[in-house]
């Protein structure tokens, strides 16, 4: 999980520096509520996976955000941001 957390943090900082803080905040909010909290609730209460299910939901949250940030950076439109 540490590589995903590190990559997600660096990509988020790059996008925030390119004046895309609203995109970063939106993806963090959606990732937190959909991936982390909702999936943790489903895995804990319905599937009874315990701590393993909760950490799986956290891993999916970081993974989804990392992928979203990567594709946003890959498009390259963040490079033309006015500073």
C-alpha positions as CSV (number, residue, x, y, z in Angstrom):
1,X,0.0,0.0,0.0
2,X,2.9,2.3,0.6
3,X,3.9,2.7,-3.1
4,X,0.3,3.6,-4.0
5,X,0.1,6.1,-1.1
6,X,3.4,7.7,-2.1
7,X,2.5,7.9,-5.8
8,X,-1.0,9.3,-5.1
9,X,0.4,12.0,-2.8
10,X,3.0,13.1,-5.3
11,X,0.5,13.1,-8.2
12,X,-2.0,15.0,-6.1
13,X,0.6,17.6,-5.2
14,X,1.6,18.1,-8.8
15,X,-2.0,18.6,-9.9
16,X,-2.6,21.0,-7.0
17,X,0.4,23.0,-8.1
18,X,-1.1,23.1,-11.6
19,X,-4.2,24.8,-10.2
20,X,-6.3,21.6,-10.3
21,X,-7.1,21.6,-6.6
22,X,-10.8,21.2,-7.3
23,X,-10.2,18.0,-9.3
24,X,-8.0,16.6,-6.5
25,X,-10.5,17.5,-3.8
26,X,-13.4,16.0,-5.8
27,X,-11.5,12.7,-6.4
28,X,-10.5,12.5,-2.8
29,X,-14.0,13.1,-1.6
30,X,-15.5,10.6,-4.0
31,X,-12.8,8.1,-3.3
32,X,-13.2,8.4,0.4
33,X,-17.0,8.0,0.4
34,X,-17.4,5.4,-2.4
35,X,-14.2,3.3,-2.2
36,X,-13.1,3.6,1.4
37,X,-16.2,4.0,3.6
38,X,-18.8,2.2,1.4
39,X,-16.6,-0.7,0.5
40,X,-15.4,-1.0,4.1
41,X,-19.0,-1.1,5.3
42,X,-19.9,-3.7,2.7
43,X,-17.0,-6.0,3.4
44,X,-17.4,-5.7,7.2
45,X,-21.1,-6.1,7.5
46,X,-22.2,-8.2,4.6
47,X,-19.2,-10.3,3.8
48,X,-17.7,-10.4,7.3
49,X,-14.1,-10.1,6.0
50,X,-13.0,-8.2,9.1
51,X,-9.8,-6.2,9.1
52,X,-8.7,-7.7,5.7
53,X,-11.8,-6.3,4.0
54,X,-11.3,-2.9,5.5
55,X,-7.7,-2.7,4.4
56,X,-8.8,-3.9,0.9
57,X,-11.2,-1.0,0.7
58,X,-8.4,1.4,1.7
59,X,-6.1,-0.1,-0.9
60,X,-8.8,0.2,-3.6
61,X,-9.3,3.9,-2.6
62,X,-5.6,4.7,-3.0
63,X,-5.4,2.6,-6.2
64,X,-8.4,4.3,-7.8
65,X,-7.1,7.8,-7.0
66,X,-3.6,7.0,-8.3
67,X,-5.1,5.8,-11.6
68,X,-7.3,8.9,-11.9
69,X,-4.4,11.2,-11.2
70,X,-2.2,9.3,-13.6
71,X,-4.7,9.6,-16.5
72,X,-5.2,13.3,-15.7
73,X,-1.4,13.9,-15.8
74,X,-1.1,11.7,-19.0
75,X,-3.5,14.0,-20.9
76,X,-1.0,16.8,-20.3
77,X,-3.4,19.7,-20.2
78,X,-2.2,20.5,-16.6
79,X,1.1,21.7,-18.1
80,X,-0.5,24.8,-19.6
81,X,-1.8,26.1,-16.3
82,X,-1.2,29.8,-15.7
83,X,0.9,30.4,-12.6
